[in-house]
Amino acid sequence: MSDDAADAFTYNGGRVDPGETANIRYGISETYLGDPVRIPVTIINGEQAGPTVFLSAAAHGDELNGIEVVREVAHEWDLADLRGTLVCMPVLNVPGFLAQQRYLPIYDRDLNRSFPGHEDSTSAKRMAHRIFTNFVEPCDLGIDLHTSTRGRTNMLHVRADMADDEVSRLANAFSSNVIISSDGPSGTLRREASDAGVPTITIEMGEAHRFQRRLIDRALDGVRSVLAEYGLLAQEAVSWPGWRTVVEDNDEKTWLRADAGGMVDMHFECGSLVHEGDRICTITSPFKEDNTAVEAPFTGVLVGILENPVVYPGNPLCHLVELDEPTRRALERDQTPTAVDAPANA
């Protein structure tokens, strides 16, 4: 990146010059009535040269926490000294957002399995193509914000391909306690952007259909840390989360699933440390009989848990990832395991 004056940010149909901010509604498709489907995009181009970073949210239309993160960065932060460019896309999946559902209402397509898209393919891939070519490919790195699906919640964590040095740098800069390492499914924004030379990470945080202020603030801290790492906010410092575990593919991690149908009493909160043999939850019948205890098969942290307290056999209950001994000790110093009810060893 040159130390010269910043360049204009250009997209098909417009440009944003150095020192300018533009709020645009960019057409990516049309409705059944022929009306435009337009995504909101805010582009802040600093007067000084620096990296170009995209922030995106609501690729799944009911995942709302990230929307507020992107909006606050774009419209509430003081970016007068920004070195580089921010491309802020708070709602990628506008049709899903309007319907308050996860997927595109057009044949239930998953926008986040449609990147990088294609201009002559399905409606979802055409939308993805216009987003990708105009606002993702011109960037140097990206952060894509998500939540868990309906009925479950996630602690804030990063998903990233830690085998890629540039992606690893970005993931560490976000300053989360947990990083789950994988290259991601084909068609996801983070994988396709990274493969195209734009290192990108996914942030998972909380649950669908709501704003969760504590998680939004934590994610804003992570974004600020990333912008400090890459020099966009030179006055800021990169953060260290206090403890961190990187979960590799060969590490022990599992979604514990229900072996019985019923109603679930969850005994721990999301993000809690549980020890091998701890009763994580209990599945009960309507008569509080035939109780089924679900125990931790190993010591780890609950990255995700059930929020909707009813299950069929086979439904996921919680996402548990193993911790090594130093990380476990650091987490024990950081928190006392929080029981919703008094957990008991079976």
Salt bridges, closest charged atoms under 4 A:
ASP17 OD1 - ARG15 NH2 2.70
ASP62 OD2 - HIS209 NE2 3.54
GLU63 OE2 - HIS60 ND1 3.10
GLU63 OE2 - ARG102 NH1 2.92
GLU63 OE1 - HIS146 ND1 3.04
GLU68 OE1 - ARG71 NH2 2.53
GLU72 OE2 - ARG213 NH1 2.77
ASP110 OD1 - HIS60 NE2 2.94
ASP144 OD2 - HIS146 NE2 2.67
ASP183 OD2 - ARG191 NH1 3.99
ASP195 OD2 - ARG191 NE 3.81
GLU204 OE2 - ARG159 NH1 3.93
GLU207 OE1 - ARG210 NE 3.42
ASP217 OD1 - ARG213 NH2 2.70
GLU229 OE2 - ARG169 NE 2.75
GLU236 OE2 - ARG224 NH1 3.35
ASP265 OD2 - LYS288 NZ 3.67
ASP278 OD2 - HIS275 ND1 3.80
GLU325 OE2 - ARG328 NH2 2.10
GLU325 OE2 - ARG329 NH1 3.70
GLU332 OE2 - HIS275 NE2 3.22
GLU332 OE2 - ARG328 NH1 2.54
